[in-house]
Amino acid sequence: MLIFYLYSVKATLIISVYKDVEALEAVLRSVEIQLENQFEVIVSQDCEDACFDELIEKYSQKLRIKHLQQPDNGFLKNKMLNKAIRASESDQLIFIDGDCVLHPRFVQQHIQLIQKGRICIGRRVDLDAKTAQSIRKGKMITPTITQLFKNKSTRIEEGFFLPGFMRKKNPHLLGCNMGWHKDDLILLNGFDETYTNPGFGEDTDIEYRAIKAGIKPFSTRFRTIQYHLFHERPDREDFVIISKNQFLEKKSRKDFRCQFGLETLEN
């Protein structure tokens, strides 16, 4: 049952979560069926909830899982991401959100593609409510293409596994599907912890700084496939505007290392 501890870790899968225990269980079911199994999982939880403890204990029987959490003091996702980077045992780091279910080849493909000097940038299928509910309730782990069309999911084209297909030349980063070499994140000093609102700090900011540092965006479209579970979205426009203004101010400094990240740097 615990044989996986005898193997070396090729990659670390970091799952960012906040309160949605049911979605995380759906994600962990998809993690269990990955074709590549020599990786660790870090659940990066920006809140405290005993329900998560019970769930992670359940899946720790088959998966190599570390569970990191902090009190719910607002949107501190970047702080948790930096904690996960420090806790990781691998140089290949894969980041997903806790409401994104994985294609069986997801981890395998990231491991094949991650290398120092580039960010692996993937996309996701947006599931319809009916398919998402079936996955949440354990009636299926991942959907078929036929189900996606039948139930009218969106961005269905992102669900085709076509490893030889031409990729986008200038992809933009999505924080829910990205792969990094740890050395590159150390170079950038990780994620900027001064972002305490959603929308820019967890992807746009670090993408900008990476490019300034000479790290190249690399599209993994049609290879690192994931499916976003439908849920109602709260109105975040005011918070996003705050983050955007913060990003524009930081962008004017033209510095690729953030001051408050993996380490606190001197001015």
C-alpha positions in Angstrom: 0.0 0.0 0.0 2.9 2.4 0.8 5.2 1.1 -1.9 5.3 4.6 -3.6 7.7 5.8 -0.9 10.4 3.6 -2.3 10.5 5.5 -5.6 12.2 8.8 -6.3 9.9 11.8 -7.0 10.0 13.1 -10.5 7.6 16.0 -9.9 5.5 17.8 -7.3 1.8 18.4 -8.1 0.7 21.5 -6.1 -3.1 21.8 -5.7 -4.4 25.2 -4.5 -7.7 24.8 -2.5 -10.1 27.0 -0.7 -13.2 25.4 1.1 -14.5 23.2 -1.7 -13.9 19.8 -0.3 -16.1 18.0 -2.8 -14.2 19.4 -5.7 -10.8 18.4 -4.2 -12.0 14.8 -3.8 -13.0 14.8 -7.5 -9.5 16.1 -8.3 -7.8 13.5 -6.2 -9.8 10.7 -7.9 -8.3 11.9 -11.2 -4.8 12.1 -9.6 -5.1 8.4 -8.5 -5.5 7.3 -12.2 -2.5 9.2 -13.6 -0.3 7.0 -15.9 2.8 8.5 -14.3 2.9 7.7 -10.6 6.4 8.8 -9.4 5.3 12.2 -8.1 4.2 13.8 -4.8 1.1 15.9 -4.1 1.0 19.0 -2.0 -2.4 20.3 -1.1 -2.0 24.0 -0.5 -5.0 25.1 1.5 -5.7 28.8 2.1 -8.0 28.1 5.0 -8.4 25.6 7.9 -11.2 23.0 7.8 -11.2 19.5 9.5 -13.1 18.1 6.5 -10.0 18.5 4.4 -7.9 16.6 7.0 -10.2 13.6 6.8 -10.3 13.6 3.0 -6.5 13.9 2.7 -6.0 11.1 5.2 -8.3 8.9 3.1 -6.3 9.5 -0.1 -2.9 9.3 1.6 -3.3 5.5 1.5 -2.5 5.6 -2.3 -1.0 9.0 -2.9 2.1 10.6 -1.5 0.5 13.7 0.0 1.7 16.6 2.0 -1.0 18.9 3.5 -0.2 22.6 4.1 -2.7 25.0 5.5 -3.0 28.4 7.1 -5.9 30.3 8.8 -8.4 32.0 6.5 -7.2 35.6 6.7 -8.3 36.7 3.3 -6.8 35.9 -0.1 -3.3 34.7 0.7 -2.9 32.1 -2.1 0.5 33.3 -3.1 1.8 32.9 0.4 0.6 29.3 0.4 2.2 28.7 -3.1 5.5 29.8 -1.7 5.1 27.4 1.2 4.4 24.6 -1.2 7.5 25.4 -3.3 9.7 25.3 -0.1 8.1 22.0 0.9 8.5 20.3 -2.5 11.0 17.5 -3.1 11.3 17.8 -6.8 12.7 20.3 -9.3 9.7 19.9 -11.6 6.7 21.7 -10.1 3.1 21.5 -11.5 0.5 23.9 -10.3 -3.3 23.4 -10.5 -6.4 24.7 -8.8 -8.5 22.5 -6.6 -11.5 22.5 -9.0 -9.7 21.2 -12.0 -9.9 17.5 -12.8 -6.9 16.0 -14.7 -6.7 13.9 -17.8 -4.8 10.6 -17.1 -1.7 11.8 -19.0 -1.6 15.2 -17.3 1.3 14.7 -15.0 3.2 12.5 -17.5 3.0 15.3 -20.1 4.2 18.0 -17.7 7.1 15.9 -16.7 8.1 15.4 -20.3 7.9 19.1 -21.1 9.1 21.0 -18.0 12.7 22.2 -18.3 14.7 25.0 -16.9 14.2 28.3 -18.8 10.6 27.9 -19.8 7.1 27.9 -18.3 4.7 25.2 -19.4 1.4 26.8 -20.0 -1.8 24.7 -20.4 -5.5 25.3 -20.9 -8.7 23.8 -19.6 -12.1 22.6 -20.7 -15.0 24.4 -18.9 -17.4 21.8 -17.9 -21.2 22.2 -18.0 -23.1 21.9 -14.8 -24.5 18.4 -15.5 -21.1 16.9 -16.3 -19.5 18.7 -13.4 -22.1 17.4 -11.0 -21.6 13.8 -12.2 -17.9 14.1 -11.6 -18.4 15.7 -8.2 -20.6 12.8 -7.1 -18.1 10.2 -8.3 -20.3 8.9 -11.2 -17.3 9.4 -13.5 -13.7 10.5 -13.0 -13.1 12.4 -16.3 -15.6 13.0 -19.2 -15.4 11.7 -22.7 -15.4 14.0 -25.7 -18.9 12.7 -26.6 -20.2 13.7 -23.2 -18.6 17.2 -23.5 -20.5 17.8 -26.8 -23.7 16.2 -25.6 -23.9 18.3 -22.4 -22.6 21.5 -24.1 -19.5 22.1 -22.2 -17.3 25.0 -23.5 -13.8 25.1 -24.7 -14.2 21.5 -25.7 -11.3 21.8 -28.2 -8.9 22.0 -25.1 -9.9 18.4 -24.3 -8.4 16.8 -27.4 -5.1 14.9 -26.7 -3.1 15.8 -29.8 0.6 15.8 -28.8 1.9 16.4 -32.3 -0.5 19.3 -33.1 0.8 22.9 -33.6 0.7 24.9 -30.4 0.2 28.6 -29.8 3.4 30.7 -30.1 2.6 33.3 -27.5 0.4 31.7 -24.8 -0.6 33.6 -21.7 -0.3 32.0 -18.3 -3.2 30.4 -16.4 -2.4 29.7 -12.8 -4.6 26.6 -12.9 -2.4 24.7 -15.4 1.3 25.6 -15.3 4.6 23.8 -15.0 7.9 25.3 -13.7 11.5 24.3 -13.0 12.1 25.1 -9.4 15.3 27.0 -10.2 13.3 29.5 -12.3 10.9 30.2 -9.4 13.9 30.7 -7.1 15.3 33.2 -9.6 12.1 35.2 -9.5 11.8 34.8 -5.7 8.6 32.9 -6.1 5.1 34.4 -6.0 4.6 38.0 -4.8 2.9 37.8 -1.4 1.8 41.5 -1.5 -1.1 40.5 -3.8 -4.0 39.9 -1.4 -6.7 40.0 -4.0 -7.4 37.6 -6.9 -6.8 38.2 -10.6 -3.2 39.1 -11.3 -0.7 38.0 -8.6 -1.0 34.3 -9.1 -0.4 34.3 -12.9 -0.1 37.7 -14.7 2.5 39.1 -12.4 4.8 36.1 -12.3 4.4 35.6 -16.1 5.6 39.2 -16.7 8.5 38.8 -14.3 9.5 35.5 -15.8 9.7 36.9 -19.3 11.7 39.9 -18.0 14.2 37.3 -16.6 14.4 35.5 -20.0 12.2 32.6 -19.1 10.2 31.6 -22.2 6.4 30.8 -22.3 5.8 27.3 -23.8 2.3 26.1 -24.8 1.3 22.7 -23.6 -2.1 22.9 -25.3 -3.5 19.5 -26.3 -1.1 17.7 -24.0 -1.7 18.9 -20.4 -5.4 18.5 -20.4 -7.7 19.4 -17.5 -11.4 20.0 -16.9 -12.7 22.8 -14.8 -15.7 21.9 -12.6 -18.6 24.3 -13.1 -19.5 26.5 -10.1 -21.2 29.9 -9.6 -18.7 32.7 -9.6 -18.9 35.6 -7.1 -18.5 39.1 -8.4 -14.8 39.8 -8.1 -14.6 42.9 -10.3 -13.6 45.3 -7.6 -10.9 43.0 -6.3 -9.5 42.4 -9.8 -9.3 46.2 -10.4 -7.2 46.5 -7.2 -4.9 43.7 -8.3 -4.6 45.2 -11.8 -3.6 48.6 -10.5 -1.1 46.9 -8.1 0.4 45.0 -11.1 0.7 48.1 -13.2 2.5 49.9 -10.4 4.9 47.0 -10.0 5.4 46.6 -13.7 6.7 50.2 -13.9 9.6 49.1 -11.7 10.9 46.6 -14.3 12.3 44.3 -11.7 11.8 40.5 -12.2 12.4 39.6 -8.5 9.6 40.4 -6.0 10.6 41.7 -2.6 8.2 39.6 -0.6 8.2 36.0 -1.9 10.2 32.9 -1.1 12.5 35.2 0.8 12.1 38.8 2.0 14.6 40.9 0.1 16.3 44.2 1.0 15.1 47.3 -0.9 
